Amino acid sequence: MEALQMLKFMLKKEQLNFMKDWKTPVSDMAVDPDNENDTLQDILSVPPLEMDEALEQSHSLSQLEVQVKS
């Protein structure tokens, strides 16, 4: 019983820290010099008609997923 009281006391005194040990690895932040792709440029270079078709397909797929879940 005393062990439970001690555990309760320790947990009560300990504050939740959601940022503890939360670091972005340097490897995720580093830019690969060999990668010459510019994602924004790739998106902007898509002709508007193709973009509209892709958005419509995405929208119809999301509606289908909602129907399947319900």
C-alpha positions as a Markdown table, in Angstrom:
| # | Residue | x | y | z |
|---|---|---|---|---|
| 1 | Met | 0.0 | 0.0 | 0.0 |
| 2 | Glu | 2.8 | 2.4 | 0.8 |
| 3 | Ala | 4.4 | 1.7 | -2.6 |
| 4 | Leu | 1.1 | 2.8 | -4.3 |
| 5 | Gln | 1.1 | 6.0 | -2.2 |
| 6 | Met | 4.7 | 6.7 | -3.1 |
| 7 | Leu | 3.9 | 6.1 | -6.8 |
| 8 | Lys | 0.9 | 8.4 | -6.6 |
| 9 | Phe | 3.0 | 11.1 | -5.0 |
| 10 | Met | 5.7 | 10.8 | -7.6 |
| 11 | Leu | 3.2 | 11.0 | -10.5 |
| 12 | Lys | 1.4 | 13.9 | -8.9 |
| 13 | Lys | 4.6 | 15.9 | -8.5 |
| 14 | Glu | 5.8 | 15.1 | -12.0 |
| 15 | Gln | 4.5 | 17.6 | -14.6 |
| 16 | Leu | 3.6 | 16.5 | -18.1 |
| 17 | Asn | 6.1 | 17.7 | -20.6 |
| 18 | Phe | 5.1 | 17.0 | -24.2 |
| 19 | Met | 8.3 | 18.6 | -25.5 |
| 20 | Lys | 10.7 | 16.5 | -23.5 |
| 21 | Asp | 13.1 | 14.6 | -25.8 |
| 22 | Trp | 11.2 | 16.0 | -28.8 |
| 23 | Lys | 13.9 | 17.0 | -31.3 |
| 24 | Thr | 13.9 | 17.0 | -35.0 |
| 25 | Pro | 17.0 | 15.1 | -36.2 |
| 26 | Val | 19.5 | 17.0 | -38.1 |
| 27 | Ser | 19.2 | 14.5 | -40.9 |
| 28 | Asp | 15.5 | 15.5 | -41.4 |
| 29 | Met | 16.5 | 19.2 | -41.6 |
| 30 | Ala | 19.4 | 18.8 | -43.9 |
| 31 | Val | 19.0 | 19.6 | -47.5 |
| 32 | Asp | 20.3 | 17.0 | -49.9 |
| 33 | Pro | 22.6 | 18.8 | -52.4 |
| 34 | Asp | 22.1 | 16.0 | -54.9 |
| 35 | Asn | 18.4 | 16.5 | -54.9 |
| 36 | Glu | 17.7 | 19.1 | -57.5 |
| 37 | Asn | 13.9 | 18.7 | -57.4 |
| 38 | Asp | 11.9 | 21.7 | -56.4 |
| 39 | Thr | 8.6 | 20.5 | -55.1 |
| 40 | Leu | 6.8 | 23.8 | -55.3 |
| 41 | Gln | 8.0 | 24.3 | -58.9 |
| 42 | Asp | 6.7 | 20.8 | -59.8 |
| 43 | Ile | 3.3 | 21.6 | -58.4 |
| 44 | Leu | 3.1 | 25.0 | -60.1 |
| 45 | Ser | 4.2 | 23.5 | -63.4 |
| 46 | Val | 1.1 | 21.3 | -63.6 |
| 47 | Pro | -1.3 | 22.6 | -66.2 |
| 48 | Pro | -4.5 | 23.9 | -64.5 |
| 49 | Leu | -6.8 | 21.4 | -66.3 |
| 50 | Glu | -4.7 | 18.5 | -65.0 |
| 51 | Met | -4.8 | 20.0 | -61.5 |
| 52 | Asp | -8.6 | 20.3 | -61.6 |
| 53 | Glu | -8.9 | 16.7 | -62.6 |
| 54 | Ala | -6.5 | 15.6 | -59.9 |
| 55 | Leu | -8.5 | 17.6 | -57.3 |
| 56 | Glu | -11.8 | 16.1 | -58.5 |
| 57 | Gln | -10.4 | 12.6 | -58.2 |
| 58 | Ser | -9.1 | 13.3 | -54.7 |
| 59 | His | -12.5 | 14.7 | -53.7 |
| 60 | Ser | -14.4 | 11.7 | -55.1 |
| 61 | Leu | -12.0 | 9.3 | -53.4 |
| 62 | Ser | -12.5 | 11.1 | -50.0 |
| 63 | Gln | -16.3 | 10.9 | -50.5 |
| 64 | Leu | -16.0 | 7.2 | -51.3 |
| 65 | Glu | -14.0 | 6.6 | -48.1 |
| 66 | Val | -16.7 | 8.4 | -46.0 |
| 67 | Gln | -19.4 | 6.2 | -47.6 |
| 68 | Val | -17.4 | 3.1 | -46.9 |
| 69 | Lys | -16.9 | 4.0 | -43.2 |
| 70 | Ser | -20.6 | 4.7 | -42.6 |
